[in-house]
Amino acid sequence: MHKVQQQLVELIHSKTGIVPELDDTFASLKIDSLGLAELTVEIERAFNIRVGEDVLDVETMRELIAYICEKIDCS
């Protein structure tokens, strides 16, 4: 499991009690807009990045991992 994926799984599991899969949507994880805002703050802290409004286009764990990797250059 990629480091970013592992950190996200841990963050979301601590928030929801659910271990997310790559294609899970935030709705299926019971993360509403307020929960996503809180998660955004935690992501900014965990990865030392600035999350913009474009994160609102992200719908799945896979997309969120790609979004973060784009910011921190996971290559």
N, C-alpha and C positions, 0 to 999 in steps of 0.2 A: 504494500500500500504506500502510495506517495506521501511524503511528509505533510503537504498541504491537506490532502484528503484525510489523513489521520487526525490532524488538529481540528479540522471541521467536524469530523465525526464526533470527536470528544466534546467540542463546544455544543453541538446540537443535542447530543445525548444528555449532557448536563442540563440543558434547557427543557427538553421535552420528555426525557426518559426513553426515547426511541433511538435505536441505532439506525441511522439513515443509510440507504443504498444510493448508488450513483444517479439513478433515474427517478428518485423520489422528488416530488414537487414540495414546495413549502406548504401548500395547502394540505397535502397528504400527511405532512409532518405536524400539522396543527399549528403552523407558524403564521399568524396573521400579520397585518401591517405594523402593529406595535411591536410584536415579537421580532419582525424583520429589522425594525429600527434598532432594537436592543442588540440583536445579533450583529448588525453593522458596526456598532460601537465596539463590540467584542472582537470582531474581525480586524478592525483598525488597530486595536491594541496588540492582538496576537501576531499580526503580520507586519506591523509598523508601516501601514499604507493609509492613504486617504481614499475612502470609498465615495464615489460620486453618485449623482442621481441615476446614472446609467445602470446602476445595480438593480434598479426596478425592472429592467428588461430580463433579468436572470430569473428562471423559473425552477431549475433543478439543481441538485447537488453538483452534477457534472458541469453545468454551466457556471456555477459559483466557483468551482475549483479552477476552471479555465479563466474566469474573470480575475481571480487572485493571482494566478500564475502569470497572467499578462502584466500585472502590476509589479510583481517581484522577479520576473524572468526566471521561471522554473527550468529552463532548458539546460 
